[in-house]
Amino acid sequence: MIKKVFPEFRDELEKSVSIAIIAAFSFLIALSWRDLITTSMKKLFSYSIFQGQLASTAIITLVSVLGIFLTTKFFSKHKNEKI
């Protein structure tokens, strides 16, 4: 029983750790892009009250929504192919 459960647990653990590491790197990339976009918008809209915060927030939101949409489409397509 344990010999059967342990490999499944190990595979699931490796998968979870892999996902967590990928998520950490993705978060780091997102923060870098956020800083770049925010700095660029502040320079571009320096005369504005918001100093580019509104524009950078809108850009980050649009990119994020597009990323979520594409990811959902990609994984739902592969999920349906397995069945």
N, C-alpha and C positions, 0 to 999 in steps of 0.2 A: 504493500500500500504506500509506504513512505517513498520507496524507489520510484513509484509512478507519479506521486504528487510533487516530489522535489524538482525534477526537471521542468515541470510546468511552472512551478513557482520561480525557478531560476530564470526561465525564459521571460516570464512576465516582469520580473525584477529588472532584468537587463533592458527590456523594452521601456520600462518606466524611467530608468536612469538615463537612457539615451534621449528620451523625449524631454526630460528635465534639462539636460545639458544643451540640447538644441534650443529650447525655449530661453535659456539664460543668454546664449549667444545672440539669439534673435532680439531679445530685449536690449542688449548692449548696442546692437546695430540700430535699433529704433531710437534709442536715446541719442546716438551720434547724429542721425539724420534730423532729429528734433532740434538739436542745438544748431545745426547748420541752417535749417529753415528759419528758426527763430532769429538768429543773428542776421540772416539775409533780409528778413522782413523788417527788422528794426532799422537797418540801414536804408532800405527802400522807402519805408514809411516813417521816417524819423520826425516828420512834421506833424504827424497824426497824434491824437490824444492817446490812442492805444499803442502807439509805437510799433505797429506791425503785429501785435499779439492776436488781433482778430483775424488778420490774413493768414498768419502761420497756423492758427488753430483750424481755420477752414481747410487749408491745404493738408494738414495732418489728418483731419477727419475724412476728407475725400480719399486720400491714399489708403487709409485704414479700412474704410468701407469697401473700396475696390478690392483690397487684399482679402478681406473676409469673404466677399462675394466669390472671387476666383477660387479661393481655397475650398469653400463649400461646394462649388460646382465640380472641382477636380476630384475631391474625395467622395462625393456622392456618386459620381460616375464610376469610380473604381469599386465602390461598395456594391453597386448594382451589378457589375460585371462578375463579381465573385459568387453571387447567388445563382 
